[in-house]
């Protein structure tokens, strides 16, 4: 991969990461409920899923999702269901849960990582998208695995920065909340956003 191609790929990664999606919504929700320090564990889960998805594409298994209807539909509707489940949890969350939790146990951190992982992995569109985008930046005259490693490191690094921005922004908003009524409205706003993400995912075709 030449330097010029890498620059083009890096710019594409910024556009992809900044574009609002389920991952951004999940990052803001985590920052809102746990603050930046603990909420950022969700972003780690997002990146682990992204790493797995890039590995799937690099191994050629991504073709399965692009060509096999049942595999695509299973993952797609699991993703829709999971996002709706998150919408339900956010809608029914008690207002006191929105306070920053200073001492988050390791089990809860693991749950945040798993939460982020499931949000990204339950989106088959991501794998198909990566399958369509990544090969375009490959230099077929050179070893591909090294190029995939470079692309994975670049995309994950940029996404970590962007998700830090989303998480931190939501954590700052948390400090402005003064009443349970405001907290309730914000919880339900994120519930609607999760539901909208589920609706958009349900419209995705193979």
PyMOL commands that set and color helices and strands:
alter all, ss='L'
color gray80, all
select helices_A, chain A and resi 3-18+22-39+41-58+62-67+69-92+95-98+106-121+124-137+144-174+180-202
alter helices_A, ss='H'
color red, helices_A
deselect
rebuild
show_as cartoon
